[in-house]
Amino acid sequence: LRLGARLRRADKALVEMCDNIFSSLVQIDGLGVLRLNRADLLGLPEEIQVRLVQKSLSFVGGGAKPFALGQIEQLLSEIKAGDNLAKQTLHGCMIERRGANIEIARELFAIGKEIYTIKAGEEILWDSRFLVSNISITGNIEIGPGRDLSRAQLKNMPSSIKLARMAHLRAAPVIKDSDGQLLAIG
């Protein structure tokens, strides 16, 4: 009985530490792409590394899949191995090394193809990651993945969107008005 209470107390402390570290070390852009400095990650105790990678995958992947700890540990060993981290997918995420960072983005094929209509004044949690509100008082908006986006459609978007990688844009929510006019991405 005491051992169980002690383990729960230790686990609670590790979860809290990991949450604090996640808040301070992880960067997430408007498309839901997560970046974590590799050196910062590897400077942490090993158990925190495992939990931080697991939390990162859960965040980007919308928490949809259960995690096999062995897969997380294998990914972490590949991250530790050096500059040759091969681009890979795991738990609905694309993972790759980009400069000094480990980049985790949503895998397009893990997102449904559905287009949702959001009525005026309503909101939806899209892909378990993006809370989208229709603040209009009269019109509907539509939201779905950017699967079919082209660079030409981005001409009126901010430069951060125009310069984003197409794989990231296609896995982000695309919001259109009822006439099909592009309003926002991410």
C-alpha positions in Angstrom: 0.0 0.0 0.0 2.8 2.4 0.9 4.8 1.5 -2.2 1.9 2.3 -4.4 1.3 5.7 -2.7 5.0 6.5 -3.1 5.1 5.5 -6.8 2.0 7.7 -7.4 3.6 10.6 -5.6 6.8 10.2 -7.6 4.9 9.9 -10.9 2.8 13.0 -10.0 6.1 15.0 -9.4 7.5 13.8 -12.8 4.4 14.8 -14.6 4.4 18.2 -13.1 8.2 18.6 -13.9 7.5 17.5 -17.5 4.6 19.9 -17.9 6.8 22.8 -16.6 9.7 21.9 -18.9 7.3 21.5 -21.8 6.0 25.0 -21.2 9.5 26.5 -21.2 11.3 24.5 -23.9 8.8 23.7 -26.5 7.8 26.1 -29.3 4.6 25.6 -31.2 3.7 27.7 -34.3 0.3 28.6 -35.6 0.1 25.5 -37.8 0.6 23.2 -34.8 4.2 22.4 -35.6 6.2 21.7 -32.4 10.0 22.5 -32.2 12.2 21.3 -29.4 15.9 22.1 -29.3 17.8 18.8 -29.4 20.6 20.0 -27.0 18.0 21.2 -24.4 16.2 17.8 -24.7 19.3 15.8 -24.2 20.4 17.9 -21.3 17.4 16.6 -19.2 17.3 13.5 -17.1 16.5 10.4 -19.2 13.0 9.8 -17.7 12.1 13.5 -18.4 13.4 13.1 -22.0 11.1 10.1 -22.5 8.1 11.9 -21.0 8.7 15.1 -22.9 8.9 13.3 -26.3 5.8 11.4 -25.4 4.0 14.6 -24.4 5.1 16.3 -27.6 3.8 13.5 -29.7 0.5 13.4 -27.8 0.1 17.2 -28.2 0.8 17.3 -32.0 -1.0 14.0 -32.6 -4.2 15.1 -30.9 -3.8 12.3 -28.3 -5.6 9.9 -30.6 -3.3 6.9 -30.3 -2.0 5.0 -27.3 1.7 5.2 -26.8 4.0 2.2 -26.9 6.8 3.1 -24.6 9.3 1.1 -26.6 8.6 3.2 -29.7 9.2 6.4 -27.8 12.5 5.0 -26.3 13.6 3.9 -29.8 12.9 7.4 -31.2 14.8 9.0 -28.3 17.8 6.8 -29.0 17.7 7.9 -32.6 17.6 11.5 -31.5 20.5 10.9 -29.2 22.5 9.2 -32.0 23.4 12.4 -33.7 22.7 14.3 -36.9 21.3 11.4 -38.9 17.8 11.3 -37.5 15.8 10.0 -40.4 12.5 11.7 -41.1 9.9 9.3 -39.8 6.3 9.0 -38.6 5.0 7.9 -35.2 1.6 8.2 -33.6 0.2 10.4 -36.3 3.2 12.7 -36.3 6.1 13.4 -38.7 9.4 13.7 -36.8 12.6 15.1 -38.3 15.7 17.0 -37.4 15.7 20.6 -38.7 19.0 22.3 -37.7 19.3 22.4 -34.0 15.7 21.4 -33.4 13.6 18.3 -33.4 10.5 19.2 -35.4 7.2 17.3 -34.8 4.3 18.0 -37.2 0.9 16.4 -37.7 0.9 13.7 -40.3 -1.6 14.5 -43.0 -2.8 10.9 -43.4 -3.7 10.8 -39.7 -6.3 13.6 -40.2 -9.8 12.9 -41.4 -11.0 14.3 -44.7 -14.2 15.7 -43.3 -15.2 19.3 -43.9 -17.2 20.7 -40.9 -19.7 23.6 -41.0 -19.6 25.9 -38.0 -22.7 28.0 -37.5 -22.5 31.6 -36.3 -21.6 31.7 -32.6 -20.5 28.1 -32.4 -17.1 26.5 -32.1 -15.4 23.2 -32.8 -12.3 21.4 -31.6 -10.7 20.4 -34.9 -8.5 17.3 -34.9 -8.4 17.5 -31.1 -5.8 20.3 -31.5 -7.4 23.5 -32.7 -10.4 25.3 -31.1 -12.1 27.2 -33.9 -14.8 29.7 -33.1 -17.2 31.3 -35.6 -17.5 34.8 -34.2 -19.9 35.9 -37.0 -23.4 36.7 -36.0 -24.9 35.5 -39.3 -22.7 33.4 -41.6 -21.4 29.9 -41.5 -17.7 28.9 -41.9 -16.2 25.6 -43.0 -13.2 23.9 -41.6 -11.2 21.0 -42.9 -7.6 20.0 -43.6 -5.6 21.9 -46.2 -5.0 18.8 -48.3 -5.6 20.5 -51.6 -3.9 23.8 -50.9 -1.6 25.3 -53.5 0.9 28.1 -53.2 -1.3 30.2 -55.5 -4.1 30.2 -52.9 -1.8 31.7 -50.3 -1.2 35.1 -52.0 -3.3 37.1 -49.5 -2.0 35.2 -46.4 0.6 36.5 -44.0 4.3 35.8 -44.8 4.5 33.3 -42.0 1.9 31.2 -43.9 3.4 31.9 -47.4 6.8 30.6 -46.2 5.5 27.6 -44.4 6.2 24.1 -45.7 3.4 22.7 -47.7 3.3 19.5 -45.6 2.6 21.6 -42.6 -0.1 23.7 -44.3 -1.9 20.7 -45.7 -2.1 19.2 -42.2 -3.4 22.4 -40.6 -7.0 23.5 -40.4 -8.2 25.6 -43.3 -11.1 27.9 -42.7 -13.3 29.2 -45.5 -16.5 31.2 -45.7 -19.7 29.7 -47.1 -18.7 30.9 -50.6 -15.4 28.9 -50.4 -13.2 32.0 -49.9 -10.1 31.2 -47.8 -10.2 33.0 -44.5 -7.4 31.5 -42.4 -5.0 28.6 -42.0 -4.0 27.3 -38.6 
